[in-house]
Amino acid sequence: MSRTRIVQGNYLKVTGGDHNMSSEGKIVSNASNEIRENGTGSGVTYGNFERKGSTVNEDFEISFSLKKDSGFSTVVPFGILDFEGNYENANFVFNYSLMLSNIDSLEFKVLNEDGSTLYAITNLPEIVVTARRLPLLAEDIIKHKPAYEPLEPVKVWDWKSVFDPYNTAPSDYTKVGSYVIFWDGFDNNGMYDSSKFNNKKLKAVITASKNGKQKTKEVEFTTRYDKVDWVDVKIDKNNKRIDTTLRVNLQDGGAEGLECSSRLEGARHETRWVEHCPWDKIPKEALAFYNKPPIKTRQRTYQELLDITLQGINQFWSRNSKNIGKGVNIVSDFYEVYINANVDEQGLLAPKIVYQSNCEEGRSRNFEASRILFFHEGYLYKESWKKSNPVSIFYKNRGWIYRSENTNDERNVLLNLPSLIDDYKMVSAHEIGHEILLTYGGHIYSKTHKGTSHWSMIIQDPDEDATYVPQTGEIDLMKYYHNYYDIPRTIISEFDLLKVVWLTKINVS
């Protein structure tokens, strides 16, 4: 509403107490002679705007809407940046306006699709992370995109420093004006559960109250995972802990090296069926050296191997106080991250697990054309013996070694051979990791082991950009090195683990 007052003569206004004048825009005074402003107290000051609103009108109006245009149509916990360092929206964003009159209180809440309360707050300024009087446009936000440094990648965007750099967020949402309300998806207990936003219909509600009179506005919106549906995160802001559920489509690939076959042999009229078994190829030198009989029946069930595989994923993809990773840095906080992997036919594409013995040691792999994870046990053959020292036991046994959970059985022939179970766990986590890296980082990032194996993505050996294992500190689970791993120091990098959290990105519509 606008008002124009024209007085033909003199105009005199006298106020017995304080006289307050407030404007959302400019205050312009014009005089053909002079303008005088006198004050006997604190004098005359300018530039300190305070919204006075209205306490005269008993009625009020409110408007409320979900902001879901470019830049606000998706939500990522904490605003963790994407693989290329691009900004991400960390909040569900709502436009709210109060008109005609101030009010006594304003309640904001978000309801689950069953009507239960997911989040509720009355004193908004105490809880809302950041707010500003007028809504920002997406292009305004893009100007504040954080710089990306590949060697030290920015992990999250500190939204508060962008929207409210001088800490000037409004102190009272009950005054007449237009505001933006940000909700970061955490409930009143400081918990964020991404699964509550996957294929859900939610409702945001504001209720304004004045002198016993209430008015309510609500907005319904749909949320779903934007990237993948095989990972969930639960974030405990109070205890600085992130629990991640990873669903993986592991499968039983059977066994190799345990089946015998029969075929006809001999002269034309003297043929007979002869049985051939894989362990017949083991040279007598190897059998004598190890003094162990060949494995002729499977020693571990698929379920046992499955359990070890999941343990490996959980161990090497977690960063917490139980391993060298300790945790991840998010803005100014440090969070422990725990991975809980389980089997799901609809989960992340994963290899078949194959039990191997009495044959050439297979190389585990995980790419579109072939997904196999080998568990080796008993006698195994390595082609590399032909290039080894002729006086070595490895050469004399013609490339046959014996793998066992009991290291004494292995006779320490290959000095750099890691523990059977620990090695398998690490390999499992590495191979599963290829599909995860592919999802957020692309083919080159995944198939070249983050730039440490051959650029062709076919030759899977360390290239000139690979380094030796660092003497101290972490060893990157997904990189190649010129020498073998120190398993206790091997862990998923902080960067890669944060991108797993990023994969729970929510689409808002």
Helices and strands as residue ranges (DSSP letters): E 61-67, E 74-75, G 77-79, E 92-99, E 105-111, E 117-121, H 124-127, H 138-142, H 159-163, E 177-183, E 191-193, G 194-197, E 200-210, E 213-225, E 231-236, E 241-256, E 261-265, E 272-276, G 278-281, H 284-290, H 302-316, E 328-330, E 333-343, E 348-356, E 359-360, E 365-367, E 370-376, E 378-381, G 383-387, H 393-396, E 400-403, H 407-410, H 420-441, H 443-447, E 475-476, G 487-489, E 490-491, H 494-502, E 506-508
